[in-house]
Amino acid sequence: MSEVAGDPVLRLLAERYGTGAHRRDVPPEPDGADRADGAERVAGAGGSGRVVRAMPVVLRIERDPLPGRTPLLEAAATAAVALCLDPRAQSGGEWHEAVAAWIDGRIRKIARRARGAHWQAVQELPGVTIAVAGAEARALLPGPVDEAPRTVARLQIGGTELASDSPGAVVAGAARVWLNPRVEMSVGKAAAQVGHASMLLGAARGWPVAEPQDVPRCAVRTPAPDAWDRLCAELAAGDSDLVAVRDAGFTEVEPGTVTCIAAERE
């Protein structure tokens, strides 16, 4: 691996993505379906390719009351980057090997939903839980897809959708993540995408190692189509303040779709 001892683990992603005038696109990131097929099967399990690693992002979706879609996505976005900025994920920390192996490959995420006893059970696994306005999400330590703990593997990926909501004012100092208004995504798909965006932004901007309560919060919004078009134009013009997520197209969207754009500004 290319990481220098003592550097934040997100440096691995920053080196791939670049910063400022040297920014470049990372490869489209796969997520969504719990699958590891073709050349990406785990070699030790009968396949012949590389190990497929993913970060499980567990969304707490109780029957009553249902969480708001926007705060749930904000919790997921913040949890994903918070795990990567956690001191335990840095060189010498107990999570470092697992996080570095994942980031040094592809930052795939698999969003799952849990409630009741199942939600309480995932709290026992290594990870970071973030709560936003009554919604909660937990980013778990990444690992090989084929070796997911039973506590995680039994959780469903899809099946519950949340209605669009009207989010309130953005908390001062929060980073912005804008979702593509022209693309319909399930809450699980969107959670994985905003988690990609927060990590790319944290890597590109050099966010420091921090305890979860001190990590910058992420405000998720869906702009009007014309506002989205302006963001895309700024991105195409090389605006170094923006980072974009392009999806590999395994689930729900066409390959290469820009699903979200993030920045540390309005």
N, C-alpha and C positions, 0 to 999 in steps of 0.2 A: 504494500500500500504506500501511497505517496505522502501520508500524513507525517508531519514533523512532531516528535514527542513534545507534549506540552501545549500544542495548538488546539483550539476548539475543534471538535469533531466536524462541525459544519464546514470547516476549511476544505474538506474533501469535495464538497458540493460546490463551494466557491471556486475552486480550481477548475472544475468542469464548466461552470456557468460563466465565469469571468465577471469583472466589475467595470463600471465606468465605461470608457471608450473601448475597452477590450471585452465588453459583454458579448456573449454568444448564446445561442439557444442550446439548452440541454436536449437530449433525445426525448421524444414523446414518452410519457410515463404511463405504463399500464396500471390498471386498478380495477376494482369492482368485483368481478366474479372470482370465486375461490377456485382457481384452476391453475394448473402448471402442466402445460401440454407440449407435445412435439419435442423440439430440441431443448426445451427448458425443464424437462423432467429431472428430478434428483437422481444423480447417477447411482447412488447406493440403493435406490428403491426400484431398480430395474430399468431406469432410463440411461441415456448416454450423454446428457448435456450438463450444463452448469446447474448449481443449486439456485432455485427461485426463492428469494427472500421477500417478506412483506411485513409491514407494520399493521397489526390489527388496530382499528379505531372503533371502539365500542360506543354506540350512541344509546343513551338511556331514554327509552320510549315506553313510558307507563301507559296503561289504558286510560287512566283518569287521575289527574288531568294530563292531556297530551302536552308535550313541550312546544314552544314556538319554533317554527322552522329556522328563523334567522338566528335566535340565540343558540340553538343547537349547532348550527353551522359555525358560529363564532367560537363556541366551545371546542369544536373539533379542530378548527384551524389553529387555535392557540395551544391546544394540547399537543398536537403533532410537533410544533416547533419547540414547545417547552421541554418535551422529552429529550430533544437533541441538544438543548442548551443546559440541561441538568448537569450538575457537577459529576454525577455518577456515570454520565456518558462520555466524559472526557478521558484523555490518556491517563491510565492508572486507576480509573474508576471501574466499579464492578460491572457496569453495562457497556463499557467501551468496545470490547471485542465484537459484541453483537451489533451495536449501532454502526460502528465503522465498516464492518463487512457489508452491511445493508446499504449504507450511503455510498460506498465505493463501487457499488453495482448500479442498481436502479432503485428509486425511492418509491417503489410500489406500496400501495396501501389497500387494505381490504376493510371496508366499513361493515360492521355488524350491529344488530340491535339487541338490547337486553332490557329486562325489567325484573322487578321483584328480587327473588333469591338469586337469579342468574346475574343480575347487576351486582349484587353484593359479592357474589363469588369472584367476579373478575377484579374486584378491588384487592384481592389477595395476590394477584399476579403482578410482576414488576411493571410499573408504568406510572403515568401522570394523569390525574383527573382534574378537569377544569369545569367550573360552573359559571354560567352566564344567565342571569335573569331567570333562574329556576330550571334551566336546561343544563344537562351534564354530558360530558363525553370523556372517555378515558383512552389515551394512546398507550398501547402496550409495547413492551420491548419487541423489536422486530426479530424474526427468525425464519427458518425454512418453512415454506407453505405446507409441505407434507408432514411437518412435525409440530403443527399447531397443537397446543394443549387441548384436551377434551373439553375443558371449561369454555374454550373459545370456539372450537370446531362445531360444537352443538348449537351455537347461536346462528340464527337466520341472517342472511344478507339482505334480502328484500322483503316485500310483503306489506310494509307499513309506509304510508305516505303522509306527509304533513302539508296542510294548505299554506299557500302564500300568506304572509302577514305584512303588517305595516310597522316596520322597525322604528324605534324612537331615535333620538339624537345620538350621534356617535360620541363615545367617551373621549375626552381630551387625551391626546397623545396616542390614540389607537392607530395602528396601521390599517390601510384600506385594502380590501379584496373585493373586486368587482366581478360578478358572474356574468357570463355571456347571456344577454336577454333573448337571443334568437335560438337558443338551444335548450330544450327541455331535458332536465336531469332529475332522477329520483333523489331523495334526500341522502341516500347512501353514496351515490355517485358524486353528488355535489360536495359531500363531506370529504371524500378522498381528494377531490380537486382543490378545495380551499386549503387542505392540509399540505398539498404540494406547493401551493402558492406561498404559504407562510414560511415554509422551509427555504424556498428559493429566495424570498425576500430577506430572511434572516441571514442566509449565507452571503448574498450579494452586498448587504449593508453591514456585514460584520457585527451582528448582534452579539453581545458578550455572554459568557457563561453566567447563568443566573438560576436561582431557585425558582420553582414554578410560579410563586406569587409575585415575582419581580419581572417576569417575562412580558414584553410588550403585548397588549391585547390586540386582537384582530377584529375589525368591524367588517362584516360581509354585507354587501349591498348589490342589488340588481339595477343597473342604470337604465335609463331610457335608451332605445336603439341609437338615436343620434349621438348621445353622450358616449356610448360604447364605440361607435365609429370614430369619434375623435380620439379616444384612447388608443384604438388600433392604429390610427394614423400617426400618433405620437410614437408608438412602439416601432412602426415601420420606418420612421424618420430617425430612429436611433436614440430616443429619449432614454438616457441612462438611469433615470429614476424608476423606470417601470420594469417589472419582470412579468413574464407570461407563462402559462401552463398550456402545453399542447398535448393532447391526449393520443395515446397509441391506437385508440379505436377498438379495443377488445370488447367493450360493452357500451351500449346506449348511444354513442356518438360516432361520427365518421372519423377515420384516422387523420391526425393532423389538426383537428379542431382546436382552436384557442378557446378553452373553457373558462378561464379567468385571468385577470390581470391584477397585479398588486403593486402598491407603492407606499411610501411613508408620508404621503400627503393626501390632501383632499382631491 
